[in-house]
Amino acid sequence: MSTPAPISGPLYDEFIKSPKVRVIDQDGENLGVLYTREAIAMAQEAGLNLVEVSPGADPPVCKILDVGKFKYEAQKKAAAARKNQKTQEIKEIKMRPNIDEHDYQTKMKAIARFLEEGDKVKLTLRFRGRELSHGELGLKLLERVRDETADVAKVEQLPRLEGRQMLMVIAPK
């Protein structure tokens, strides 16, 4: 009776290709380098499997443990890592070059909140009509934002003009 080859996960028992392996027993003690057949026999004697935990090592490192439990714990670890990872979003703040002071402060609070949450902020400055001929006002405004957020953020994309709008991207430090 032959068992099917493992589709995913670590190699175990007779699927281990290496002739010699470094063996660690179920208590975590290093038993040294043994022939794979000897190690499999020891594992079966203990009612467990010989599982390859570090195939890249020379010789590969194998542990004597229950392969089902090992796969389950690896799956739980991967799920926990996925749960804890934060995807970084790009939030957009739109302004005008002649923004009022109170409106500016409101936008700055939103920028601070986004940066605190770990998101990048894309600042879009839209020019209308003749405002475009005063690009330096927009640049001055974006530099003011940069200076006020300097302690918590870094400029990822310097201000640049694209058509009728000026863009700048800042990211949390």
URVEN-V483638 format. One record per helix or strand of 2 or more residues. SS is the DSSP state (h for helix, s for strand). FROM is the first residue (numbers start at 1). TO is the last residue. If there is no record, write none. Layout:
# URVEN-V483638
<<SS;FROM;TO> <SS;FROM;TO>>
This chain:
# URVEN-V483638
<<h;13;15> <s;20;24> <s;30;35> <h;36;45> <s;49;54> <s;61;65> <h;67;84> <s;90;96> <h;101;116> <s;120;126> <h;129;148> <s;153;162> <s;165;172>>
